[in-house]
Amino acid sequence: MKILIIFDSMYGCTEKVAYAIKDGFSDLHQVDIMQISHVGYGDLANLDLFVVGSPTHGGRETEDVKTFLDGLSDHALRGIRAAAFDTSMAEEDQGFFVGKIVKWFGHASTRIERLLLDKGAEPVLKESFIVLDKEGPLKDGELERATEWARHLMDK
Ligand SMILES: Cc1cc2nc3c(=O)[nH]c(=O)nc-3n(C[C@H](O)[C@H](O)[C@H](O)COP(=O)(O)O)c2cc1C
């Protein structure tokens, strides 16, 4: 299978998750991983699985991720399975007010999932990985969970 993982990352946490996801795919697959600013639409040719990750900023994906996905033609992902992931802060790890705001805004992966579906990808799975604060670190065990999630993506 040909797999492409693309990600954006401001402080490095989403990048770490992206590489942990890559570790979950067997060497039998061709897996490419790219920072969003280096991805071109030609990199999506003949893909079997497209994985897109972003930090959550105000409940959304970053502008670069949005611009890239918006720029795909309408059926660009038809017949391609996809997965969306983000890094976010968990309500229960934050104080009352930040926790409520984080919950209210929601997760970038929900919006990325919608964008991928809109471009014809199916099925689309999504997951959030938890950071303890704005600049990280990732919560203990999240990288292992990301690797495990990648294995699960191949079964669905
Ligand atoms: C401008 C900005 C807005 C953010 N908004 C949210 C948010 O709405 N919800 C949330 O859970 N985390 C939010 N965060 C925290 C990010 O989730 C966190 O910075 C990110 O997961 C770290 O990933 P990175 O190291 O890949 O940049 C925000 C961070 C920044 C810088």
The ligand as a Gaussian input file, in Angstrom:
#p B3LYP/6-31G(d) Opt

LIG

0 1
 C       -3.232000      29.907000      18.791000
 C       -3.500000      28.612000      19.516000
 C       -4.808000      28.193000      19.704000
 C       -5.071000      26.993000      20.379000
 N       -6.368000      26.576000      20.513000
 C       -6.616000      25.370000      21.087000
 C       -7.938000      24.854000      21.148000
 O       -8.915000      25.442000      20.685000
 N       -8.131000      23.641000      21.725000
 C       -7.089000      22.908000      22.238000
 O       -7.339000      21.813000      22.731000
 N       -5.822000      23.369000      22.184000
 C       -5.562000      24.572000      21.615000
 N       -4.278000      25.033000      21.536000
 C       -3.184000      24.194000      22.059000
 C       -2.719000      23.296000      20.928000
 O       -3.536000      22.171000      20.874000
 C       -1.258000      22.909000      21.137000
 O       -0.465000      24.082000      20.998000
 C       -0.834000      21.892000      20.093000
 O       -1.491000      20.657000      20.299000
 C        0.653000      21.634000      20.144000
 O        0.959000      20.970000      18.938000
 P        2.277000      21.358000      18.139000
 O        3.398000      21.153000      19.113000
 O        2.327000      20.377000      17.031000
 O        2.152000      22.777000      17.680000
 C       -3.998000      26.222000      20.891000
 C       -2.682000      26.648000      20.685000
 C       -2.420000      27.828000      20.002000
 C       -0.988000      28.241000      19.793000

